[in-house]
Amino acid sequence: MAANDWKEKVKEVLEDVRPALQRDGGDVQIIEITDDGIVKVALQGHCAGCPMSQMTLKMGIEQHLMRLVPEVKEVVNV
């Protein structure tokens, strides 16, 4: 898949995840999607200070993205 195509797919998948985060008072913002498959995000709202935010990021957002967009190698909170 061309770089722009999979990067657009990342944005679409995060839009699908966003309502679950918003129900808990949080959100996620894309900061950067690198060509080598690193998705840099900023967790916001309650997610930013939540002790479970790392689990949400790695076991929720990252796993979901990697399953649907194989080009994604890692998701990091910046």
N, C-alpha and C positions, 0 to 999 in steps of 0.2 A: 504494500500500500504506500502511496506517495506520502511524504512527510506532512503536507498540509491536510491530507485526508484523515490520517490517524489523529492528528492534533485536533481537528474538528470533532472527531468521534469522542476524544477525551472530554471536550467541553460538553457534548451531549450527555455523556454518562454522568458527569458531575451534576448536571441539571436534574437528572433522575434521583441522585443521592440527596440533593439539597433539601427537599421537603422533610425528610426524616431528621436532618440536623436542625432545621428550623422549628420543628415540633418541640425540640428540647431547648429552644432558645439560642441555638448556635447557627453557624453558617460556614461556608468555605469559599474562598476566593482564589482563583488561579493567579499566580504571580508570574510563572514562566513555565513553558514546556520546551525542554531542550531537545535538540536533534538526536541525542543519544538515549532518549527515553526516560529522562528524569522529569517528573511533574512536581513543580514547586508550588505549594499552596500556603495560604494563611488561614488558619482556623480562627473564627470570629465569634463574638458573643460569648455565651456560656461555654462553648467548646474551647475557647482560648485559654481559660483558666481551669478547666475540668481535669481532675486527676486521671480520668479515663481517656483523655484526648489522644494519647499515643496509641492506645488500643483501637480507638475509633479510626484513627488514621491508617494504621497498619493492617488491622484485621477486617476493617470495614471498607474504607475508601480504596486503599491500595489493592486489596485482594479483588474487589469488584472491578476496578479499572484493568488490572492485569488479566482477568478472565475475559473481559469483553474487548480489550485493546491489547493484543499481544506485544505490541511495540513498547508498551510501558514497562520499564525496568524497576522503577522505584518511585514512591511518592514521599516527599519530605515537607515538613512544616517549616517555613522560614519566618 
